[in-house]
């Protein structure tokens, strides 16, 4: 029985991790109120790109080859500003009051371990 459980666990891991495309460049995906705003391939940037997001609140997103951060926001709490720069696949910045989500995808350095 233990061998069956182990075989299923290994098989699931191979299917999950084997389907990840390791050749995709690190990409920032920005959504606002659930709608795609922009997709930016970070290694292709030659200089910093600033993205303005306006709604009830105003945010400025800075995209660079080495990472993404929100550099200005007038939302309450400003947790999105305090997140700092994200630079690894799987990381995200969320501005809950303005419903902005920025997530990094691709083959850039990913998390060492995911629990849960």
N, C-alpha and C positions, 0 to 999 in steps of 0.2 A: 504494500500500500504506500509506504514512504517513497519507494522508487517511482511509483506512478505520479505522485504529487511532485516530486523533484523533476521528472521528465516533463510534466505539464508546465512547471514554472520556467524551466530552461527553454522549452518550445515557445512559450508566450514572450519571453524576453527576446529571443531571436527574431520572432515575427515583428515585435514592436520596434526594437532598435535596428533591425535589418532594413526596415522600410524608411528610416530617416535618410534623407538625401544629404550626404556629406559634402556634395559639390556645390551647394547653394551658398552664395555669399551672404554675409550678415546684412539683414534687411530690417529697416524700421517700418512698422505698419502702424499708421495713425488713424484712429477712428474718433468721430465726434457724434454723440447721440446715436451710436450704433452704425453710423454710415462711414464708409471708407473716405478719408480725406486725402491721404497720400501714402505711397509706398516708395521708400527711398533706399537704394542699395548703397550702403555706407562706403564700401571700398571704392566706388565709382566717383565719389565726391572729390572735386579738386580744391574746393574751398568751403567754408562754413555756409550752410543754408539755413536761413531763418524762415520759420513758418508761423504765420499769425493765425490764431483761432479766436473768432469772436462769437459771442453768444450773450448770455446774461453776464458772463465774465470774459475778460480778455486774457489770453495766454500767448507767450512767445516761446516757440520750441526751437532749440538750436541743434542742428544735425551736423556732425563732423565725422570724418573717417574713424576717429577713435571713440565715438560714443554720441549719445543723445541726452539732452537735459532740457527741462523747462527753465528758462532764465528769467521769466517775468510772468506774474499772475496776480490778479486782484481778487481771487476767490478767497472766501473765509478759510482760515486754518492754514492754507498754503502748504499742505502736506506734499503736493506735487513738487514744489520748489525744494523742500527738504530731502526729497529722494536723492537728489544729486544726479551725477552722470551714470547712465547705464551703458555697458559695453560688452555684455555677454549674452549669447543666445538664451532665451527663456526669461530674461529680466523684463520688467515692465514699469511704467510710470502711469499712475492713475490720478486724474483730477475728478473726484466724485461730484463736486458741485456743478461742474460744467460738462460732466460725462465724457471726458476725453481719456482715451486709453492709447498708450504708446507701448508697443511690444517689439522685442527684437527676435527675429527668426533667422534660421540659416545655420551655417556650419562654423560660425565664430565660436570662440570658447564657450562651452555650455556649463551648466552647473555640475559640480563634482558629484552630487548626490541629491536625489529627490526622494523625500519621505512622504508617505501618506498616499 
